[in-house]
Amino acid sequence: MGEVPYKRILLKVSGEALMGPAAFGIDPATVNSIATQIKAACDLVQVAVVVGGGNFWRGATASHTGMDRATADYAGMLATVISGLALQDAIEHVGGDVRMQTAIPIQQVAEPYIRRRAIRHLEKHRVVIFAAGTGNPYMTTDTAAALRAIEIDADVLLVAKNRVDGVYDADPRKQPGARRFSRLSYMDALSRRLQVMDSTALSLCMENELPIVVFDVASPNGIVDAARGVEIGTRVGSDASLLEPAKA
């Protein structure tokens, strides 16, 4: 398979990616597929995962209905713990060694987040799942992914999207002529407000020169290919942006 360019990766899996074809919650077949790929990737590199909770709860959406934003965001953090438990169980079922750490202490189900302990788990080739975001309201799991990747000295941040195979210059679901970026600069992503990650997460990656790879979690062997450094999806970094021709 050739030399793997990374030693340690952080994989961001959105809550929506865990839904698969379902409209809510967790699709077992989808989660098992993701877990199998994570286990395979862990045989190549050290793997940490940040999970989202949008399949159960969105704090920003709840706050628009009148709920206190901080309270809504804390509920969202708990939703990521549910996602994390489901993914942890699936990884164990395919033979992986996994630990979950949460930014909010929930000692009955997970370890508290301790950076040095997380790195030690990774060095033993255990998958480490980070749940509960950063532990702070008003912060997304995108920001948590960027922050944890930087803290653990990950070589790349892999962003697994749900049914979107990269970053486009327009919404490909609404505009068939939209073109996908094979490479995208941090500044273009920020200035054009492209749907990569939120601006706080992007700025953290840019300031710390952490490359981002955005790809479709449903693509065959996508997680393993991304971990191996195969050119898939869109790579966000310091290089100039490069648009691919629109699909015929």
C-alpha positions in Angstrom: 0.0 0.0 0.0 3.0 2.3 0.1 4.3 4.5 2.8 1.6 6.2 4.9 2.3 10.0 5.2 0.7 10.4 8.6 1.5 9.1 12.0 -1.6 10.4 13.8 -5.0 11.6 12.4 -8.1 13.1 13.9 -11.3 12.1 12.2 -14.4 14.3 12.6 -17.6 12.4 12.1 -20.8 14.5 12.1 -23.9 13.2 13.8 -25.6 13.3 10.4 -23.0 10.9 9.0 -24.1 8.3 11.7 -27.7 8.6 10.5 -27.0 7.1 7.1 -30.3 6.9 5.2 -32.4 7.4 8.3 -34.0 10.7 9.2 -33.0 10.7 12.9 -30.7 8.9 15.3 -28.3 6.2 14.4 -28.3 3.7 11.5 -26.6 0.5 12.7 -25.3 -0.5 9.3 -23.8 2.9 8.7 -22.2 3.0 12.1 -20.8 -0.5 11.6 -19.3 0.5 8.3 -17.6 3.5 9.8 -16.4 1.4 12.7 -14.9 -1.2 10.4 -13.0 1.5 8.5 -11.8 3.1 11.7 -10.4 -0.2 12.8 -8.7 -0.7 9.5 -7.2 2.8 9.6 -6.0 2.2 13.2 -3.8 -0.7 11.8 -2.0 2.0 9.7 -2.0 5.2 11.9 -3.0 6.4 15.3 -6.7 7.4 15.2 -8.6 9.9 17.3 -12.3 10.7 16.5 -14.5 13.6 17.4 -18.2 12.8 17.0 -21.2 15.2 16.5 -24.7 15.0 18.0 -26.7 16.7 15.2 -28.5 13.3 14.6 -30.2 13.8 18.0 -30.0 17.5 18.9 -28.9 20.9 17.5 -28.3 23.6 20.2 -28.5 26.5 17.7 -31.8 25.3 16.3 -33.3 24.7 19.8 -32.2 28.2 20.8 -34.1 29.7 17.9 -37.3 28.3 19.4 -36.7 30.2 22.6 -34.5 27.9 24.7 -31.6 29.4 26.4 -28.6 29.0 24.1 -26.2 27.8 26.7 -28.7 25.2 28.0 -29.4 24.1 24.4 -25.7 23.7 23.7 -25.1 21.6 26.8 -27.9 19.3 25.7 -26.1 19.1 22.4 -22.9 18.0 24.2 -24.8 15.2 25.8 -26.1 14.1 22.4 -22.5 13.7 21.2 -21.9 11.3 24.1 -24.8 9.1 22.8 -23.2 9.1 19.4 -19.8 8.4 20.9 -21.1 5.4 22.9 -22.7 3.9 19.8 -19.5 4.3 17.8 -17.4 2.9 20.7 -19.6 -0.2 20.9 -19.4 -0.7 17.1 -15.6 -0.4 17.1 -15.4 -2.9 19.9 -17.6 -5.3 18.0 -15.2 -5.3 15.0 -12.3 -6.0 17.3 -10.9 -2.6 17.9 -9.5 -1.3 21.2 -11.2 2.0 22.0 -11.5 4.6 24.8 -14.0 7.5 25.0 -13.1 10.7 26.7 -15.6 13.5 27.4 -15.1 17.2 28.0 -17.9 17.1 30.6 -17.1 14.5 33.3 -19.5 11.5 33.0 -17.4 8.9 34.8 -19.9 6.2 34.6 -19.6 5.9 30.8 -16.3 7.5 29.8 -13.0 8.9 30.9 -12.6 12.6 31.5 -10.6 14.4 28.8 -6.9 14.4 29.8 -4.6 15.3 27.0 -1.6 13.2 28.1 -3.8 10.1 28.8 -5.3 10.5 25.3 -1.9 10.6 23.7 -0.8 7.5 25.7 -3.9 5.6 24.4 -3.1 6.6 20.9 0.5 5.5 21.2 -0.9 2.1 22.2 -2.9 2.2 19.0 -6.2 2.5 20.8 -8.9 4.5 19.1 -9.8 7.6 21.2 -13.2 9.1 20.8 -13.6 12.7 22.0 -17.2 13.6 23.0 -19.0 16.5 24.5 -17.4 19.0 22.2 -15.0 21.4 24.0 -17.2 21.4 27.1 -18.2 25.0 26.5 -21.5 26.4 25.0 -21.3 28.5 21.8 -18.6 26.2 20.5 -19.3 23.6 17.8 -17.9 20.1 17.3 -16.0 21.5 14.4 -14.1 23.7 16.8 -13.7 20.8 19.1 -12.2 18.7 16.3 -9.7 21.4 15.4 -8.8 22.0 19.0 -8.3 18.3 19.9 -6.3 17.7 16.7 -3.9 20.5 17.6 -3.7 19.4 21.2 -2.7 15.8 20.3 -0.4 16.9 17.5 -2.4 15.2 14.8 -0.8 15.4 11.3 -4.2 16.0 9.5 -7.8 16.6 10.3 -10.2 14.4 8.3 -13.7 15.7 8.0 -16.2 13.0 7.0 -19.3 14.6 5.5 -22.7 13.0 4.9 -23.3 12.5 1.2 -21.0 15.4 0.1 -17.7 14.4 -1.5 -15.7 17.6 -0.8 -16.0 21.3 -0.9 -17.8 23.0 -3.8 -18.1 26.6 -5.1 -21.9 26.3 -4.7 -24.3 23.8 -3.2 -24.1 20.8 -5.5 -27.6 19.6 -4.4 -29.1 22.9 -5.7 -26.8 23.8 -8.5 -25.8 20.8 -10.8 -23.0 22.9 -12.4 -21.2 23.4 -9.0 -17.5 22.6 -9.2 -15.6 20.8 -6.5 -12.2 22.1 -5.2 -9.5 19.5 -5.2 -7.4 21.9 -3.2 -8.6 24.9 -1.3 -6.7 27.6 0.7 -7.6 28.5 4.2 -8.2 32.1 3.2 -10.5 31.2 0.3 -12.5 29.0 2.6 -12.9 31.8 5.1 -13.5 34.7 2.8 -16.0 32.8 0.6 -17.7 31.3 3.6 -17.5 27.8 2.0 -19.1 24.9 3.9 -15.9 23.4 5.2 -16.0 24.0 9.0 -17.0 26.9 11.0 -14.8 30.0 10.9 -13.4 29.4 14.4 -12.3 25.9 13.5 -10.8 27.0 10.2 -8.9 29.8 11.8 -7.4 27.4 14.4 -6.3 25.1 11.6 -4.8 28.0 9.6 -2.9 29.4 12.6 -1.5 26.0 13.4 -0.9 24.9 9.8 -3.1 21.8 10.2 -4.3 20.5 6.9 -7.9 19.4 6.5 -9.3 16.8 4.1 -13.0 16.9 3.4 -14.6 13.7 2.0 -17.8 11.7 1.8 -18.0 9.2 4.7 -20.1 6.9 2.5 -17.4 6.6 -0.2 -16.1 3.1 -0.4 -13.0 2.8 1.9 -13.0 6.6 2.2 -11.7 6.8 5.8 -8.9 4.3 5.1 -8.0 6.0 1.8 -7.9 9.4 3.5 -5.7 8.0 6.3 -3.3 6.6 3.7 -3.0 10.0 2.1 -4.9 9.1 -1.1 -6.1 12.2 -3.0 -9.8 12.1 -2.3 -12.3 14.9 -1.6 -10.9 18.4 -1.0 -7.6 19.2 0.8 -7.7 22.5 2.6 -4.3 24.1 3.4 -1.9 26.8 2.5 -1.7 25.9 -1.2 -3.6 27.9 -3.9 -7.2 26.8 -4.5 -7.8 24.5 -7.5 -11.3 24.0 -8.9 -12.2 20.9 -10.9 -14.4 21.1 -14.0 -18.1 20.7 -13.5 -19.4 17.2 -13.9 -21.0 16.5 -17.3 
